[in-house]
Structures are given as structure tokens and as C-alpha cells.
Amino acid sequence: MSYSQAEVDKFNNLAHEWWNEEGEFKTLHQINPARVKFVVDNAKLENSKLIDVGCGGGILSESLAAKGAIVDAIDLAPQSIEIAKLHLYESNLQVNYECIEISEKAATASESYDVLTCMEMLEHVPDPDYIIANCAKLLKPNGIAFFSTLNRNYKSYTLGILAAEYLLKLVPTGTHDYSKFIKPSELRHLLTKNGFEILSIKGINYNPLTQNFNLSNDTSINYLVACRKC
């Protein structure tokens, strides 16, 4: 199976929180400017066809639409998709949201996109290789893909789970499963295997005093990858 029903149910149950900037998804709102900067730094967005895979409530999707991209966005949690659609009435942006499994989308939209984003998703699925392979199918040749996930080491467990979930309450308890964290070397292998060339890898660091996230060269916890489909 390409997805975990328990993960889908978890995000369905939290769907009403997506656009509450002080709620369960506060950290995603805080991390979003860094994610957007990384995308803008590595891809042309104006009038580019972009798909956001695992879009949730549309936090990143809307930001990329605001930068001029023509955005399609997919997710398997129907309640999240409904919340995302409703929020468009507030933002006055255009995003085409769809509740569909990635292989189904790839079957009908093969090589349709200039840019693809798949952020904070790989650590929530049983088979990251399957997701990456279908992401490759969605992209045009030379298209740019962006992935983000969490490194797997003692530091990421301590800060990404113990501190983030239990001490600082940055994300809901039980959000992450440490065994599904992915080392950069492992992600690089999966991307290369599926026909991608790595362009850039950056970490995201959190400053608890300012509550801001910034791009850095430290990939020991959260990190992002930009790559090109060969």
C-alpha cells in the first residue's frame, strides 16, 4: 500500500486546525517561509505548472500560487482537501485541489508539471520509493522536484520527537515515527535511482527564542532537497 490509513485518519481528524496559525499546525506555518524561499531559489515559478503532493490544508500550495505558479495539489485526506478548498474563498488564490492517490494522478497527468513539491510527507508513508517514482512520472523532463523530511539520528530523535512533540509542543504528540525518518544519503539514493539529479540540499534550523525557522547547511534534523529529473 502506498499510504497508511492511520496517517490519513490522523490528518483527517486534525483538518479543522490547518489554518489556525496558533493551533496544531503552528509549526508548519512557521516553517513555510523557509520552504518557499528554498523553492523560489531553485525553480522558476511564474506561469510554471506545479503540483504539490501531500498538500494537506494548502499552506504551501497557496504560497506557491501567490508566487505565480499554476498549482494543482493532491492529498488523500478528504477533510484536509475540503478545508483547503474553503480557504481559497479567504485568500482569493487559485489552486486546483484533488483528493487522489499519487499513482492515479500520475496515470492521467504523466509528464505534465514543470515543478513538483512533496514536503513533510515521505516520513509519513510506508514506501518512500513508491512516492518518489510516481513524482518522477508527474514531472516533465528537466522538471524540478522538491522534497523535505527528517534525518534519522540521535539528534533528530531528541529534538524532532522528544523536544518538538513532548517538551516544546511544536507539533502534536505522535506526529512522527522515528523509524520512518530518512538519512540524506538514503534519500539521495532513492532520488538517483528514480532518475533525479541533486541540485541542492539545505537544512532547516529552529530558533526557540525567535520561534523562527531558517535555511542552513545543518541537515542533522529537518532538511530539504532540490533535484532535477534527468
C-alpha positions as CSV (number, residue, x, y, z in Angstrom):
1,M,0.0,0.0,0.0
2,S,1.3,3.5,-0.9
3,Y,-0.1,5.1,2.1
4,S,-1.0,4.4,5.8
5,Q,-4.7,4.7,6.5
6,A,-3.8,5.5,10.1
7,E,-1.8,8.5,8.9
8,V,-4.7,9.6,6.6
9,D,-7.1,9.3,9.6
10,K,-4.8,11.3,11.8
11,F,-4.7,14.3,9.4
12,N,-8.4,14.0,8.7
13,N,-9.1,14.4,12.5
14,L,-6.9,17.5,12.6
15,A,-8.2,19.0,9.3
16,H,-10.1,21.9,11.1
17,E,-6.7,23.1,12.5
18,W,-4.9,23.6,9.2
19,W,-5.4,27.4,9.0
20,N,-5.2,28.1,12.8
21,E,-1.7,29.7,13.0
22,E,-1.6,29.2,16.7
23,G,-3.0,25.6,16.6
24,E,-1.8,22.1,15.9
25,F,-0.1,23.2,12.7
26,K,1.6,26.3,14.0
27,T,5.0,24.8,13.2
28,L,4.1,24.3,9.5
29,H,3.0,28.0,9.3
30,Q,6.3,29.0,10.9
31,I,8.4,26.8,8.7
32,N,6.6,27.7,5.5
33,P,8.6,30.9,4.6
34,A,11.8,28.9,4.7
35,R,10.3,26.2,2.4
36,V,9.0,28.8,0.0
37,K,12.4,30.5,-0.1
38,F,14.1,27.2,-0.9
39,V,11.7,26.6,-3.8
40,V,12.0,30.1,-5.2
41,D,15.8,29.9,-5.0
42,N,15.9,26.8,-7.1
43,A,13.0,27.0,-9.6
44,K,11.1,29.5,-11.8
45,L,7.5,29.7,-10.6
46,E,5.9,32.4,-12.7
47,N,3.5,30.6,-15.0
48,S,5.1,27.2,-14.3
49,K,2.8,24.2,-13.9
50,L,3.3,22.9,-10.3
51,I,1.9,20.1,-8.4
52,D,2.0,19.9,-4.5
53,V,2.0,16.2,-3.5
54,G,0.6,15.7,0.0
55,C,-0.7,19.2,0.2
56,G,-2.7,18.9,3.4
57,G,-4.7,22.0,4.0
58,G,-2.9,24.0,1.4
59,I,-0.4,26.1,3.4
60,L,2.4,25.6,0.9
61,S,0.1,25.3,-2.1
62,E,-1.3,28.8,-1.6
63,S,2.1,30.4,-1.0
64,L,3.4,29.0,-4.3
65,A,0.3,30.1,-6.2
66,A,0.9,33.6,-4.7
67,K,4.4,33.4,-6.3
68,G,2.8,33.0,-9.8
69,A,2.8,29.2,-10.2
70,I,-0.2,27.4,-11.7
71,V,-0.9,25.0,-8.9
72,D,-2.5,21.6,-8.7
73,A,-2.4,20.0,-5.3
74,I,-3.3,16.4,-4.2
75,D,-3.8,14.7,-0.8
76,L,-5.5,11.5,0.4
77,A,-7.2,13.1,3.4
78,P,-10.6,14.3,2.1
79,Q,-11.3,16.6,5.1
80,S,-8.0,18.4,4.5
81,I,-8.8,18.9,0.9
82,E,-12.2,20.4,1.8
83,I,-10.6,22.8,4.3
84,A,-8.0,23.7,1.6
85,K,-10.8,24.5,-0.9
86,L,-12.7,26.5,1.6
87,H,-9.7,28.7,2.4
88,L,-9.4,29.8,-1.2
89,Y,-12.5,31.9,-0.6
90,E,-10.4,33.8,2.0
91,S,-7.2,34.0,0.1
92,N,-8.7,34.7,-3.4
93,L,-5.9,32.5,-4.9
94,Q,-6.3,29.8,-7.5
95,V,-5.3,26.2,-6.6
96,N,-6.9,23.1,-8.1
97,Y,-7.2,20.7,-5.2
98,E,-7.9,17.0,-5.7
99,C,-8.3,14.0,-3.3
100,I,-6.5,11.3,-5.3
101,E,-3.7,8.7,-4.8
102,I,-0.5,9.7,-6.5
103,S,-0.3,6.8,-8.9
104,E,-3.8,7.6,-10.2
105,K,-2.7,11.2,-10.7
106,A,0.5,10.0,-12.5
107,A,-1.5,7.8,-14.8
108,T,-3.6,10.7,-16.0
109,A,-1.1,13.5,-15.8
110,S,2.2,11.9,-16.8
111,E,5.0,14.5,-17.5
112,S,2.6,17.4,-17.0
113,Y,4.5,19.5,-14.5
114,D,7.5,21.8,-14.5
115,V,7.8,21.8,-10.7
116,L,6.8,19.4,-8.0
117,T,6.8,19.7,-4.2
118,C,6.5,16.9,-1.7
119,M,7.1,18.4,1.7
120,E,6.9,16.7,5.1
121,M,5.3,13.7,3.5
122,L,8.0,11.0,3.0
123,E,8.3,10.3,6.7
124,H,4.5,9.5,6.8
125,V,4.3,6.8,4.1
126,P,5.2,3.1,4.2
127,D,7.2,3.2,0.9
128,P,9.0,6.5,0.1
129,D,10.5,4.9,-3.1
130,Y,7.0,4.4,-4.5
131,I,6.1,8.1,-3.9
132,I,9.3,9.3,-5.5
133,A,8.9,7.0,-8.5
134,N,5.4,8.5,-9.1
135,C,6.7,12.0,-8.5
136,A,9.2,11.4,-11.3
137,K,6.3,10.3,-13.6
138,L,4.4,13.5,-13.0
139,L,7.4,15.8,-13.9
140,K,8.3,16.9,-17.4
141,P,11.9,16.1,-18.5
142,N,14.2,18.6,-16.7
143,G,11.4,19.4,-14.3
144,I,12.4,20.4,-10.7
145,A,11.3,18.5,-7.7
146,F,11.5,19.4,-4.0
147,F,11.4,17.0,-1.1
148,S,11.7,17.6,2.6
149,T,11.9,15.1,5.5
150,L,13.7,14.4,8.8
151,N,17.2,12.9,9.2
152,R,17.5,9.8,11.3
153,N,20.0,10.1,14.1
154,Y,20.1,10.7,17.9
155,K,19.8,14.4,17.5
156,S,16.8,14.3,15.3
157,Y,15.1,11.9,17.7
158,T,15.9,14.1,20.7
159,L,14.9,17.4,19.1
160,G,12.5,16.2,16.4
161,I,10.4,14.0,18.7
162,L,11.2,14.3,22.4
163,A,11.6,18.1,22.3
164,A,9.2,19.0,19.4
165,E,6.4,16.7,20.5
166,Y,6.7,16.4,24.2
167,L,8.6,19.3,25.7
168,L,8.0,22.3,23.4
169,K,4.7,21.0,21.9
170,L,5.7,22.3,18.5
171,V,3.7,19.5,16.8
172,P,1.0,17.1,18.1
173,T,2.3,14.1,20.1
174,G,2.5,11.1,17.9
175,T,3.1,13.1,14.7
176,H,6.3,11.3,13.8
177,D,7.6,7.7,13.8
178,Y,11.4,7.8,14.2
179,S,11.8,4.6,12.2
180,K,10.4,6.4,9.1
181,F,13.0,9.2,9.3
182,I,15.3,9.2,6.2
183,K,19.0,9.9,6.2
184,P,20.1,12.3,3.4
185,S,22.3,9.5,1.9
186,E,19.2,7.3,1.7
187,L,17.1,9.9,0.1
188,R,19.9,10.7,-2.4
189,H,20.0,7.0,-3.3
190,L,16.2,6.9,-3.9
191,L,16.3,10.1,-5.9
192,T,19.2,8.9,-8.1
193,K,17.5,5.5,-8.6
194,N,14.4,7.2,-9.9
195,G,16.2,9.4,-12.4
196,F,16.9,12.6,-10.4
197,E,20.0,14.8,-10.2
198,I,20.6,16.5,-6.9
199,L,20.8,20.3,-7.2
200,S,20.8,21.5,-3.6
201,I,20.4,20.2,0.0
202,K,19.7,22.5,2.9
203,G,18.8,22.1,6.5
204,I,16.1,24.0,8.4
205,N,17.1,25.2,11.9
206,Y,14.7,26.4,14.6
207,N,15.5,29.3,16.9
208,P,13.4,28.8,20.1
209,L,13.9,32.4,21.2
210,T,12.6,34.0,18.0
211,Q,10.4,31.0,17.1
212,N,11.7,31.3,13.5
213,F,12.9,28.7,11.1
214,N,15.8,29.4,8.7
215,L,17.7,27.6,5.9
216,S,21.1,26.4,6.9
217,N,23.8,23.9,6.0
218,D,23.0,21.8,9.0
219,T,20.9,18.8,7.8
220,S,21.0,16.9,11.0
221,I,17.3,17.3,11.7
222,N,14.9,18.8,9.1
223,Y,16.3,19.1,5.6
224,L,15.1,19.9,2.0
225,V,16.3,18.6,-1.3
226,A,16.0,20.2,-4.8
227,C,16.6,17.9,-7.7
228,R,16.1,17.8,-11.5
229,K,14.5,15.0,-13.5
230,C,17.1,13.8,-15.9
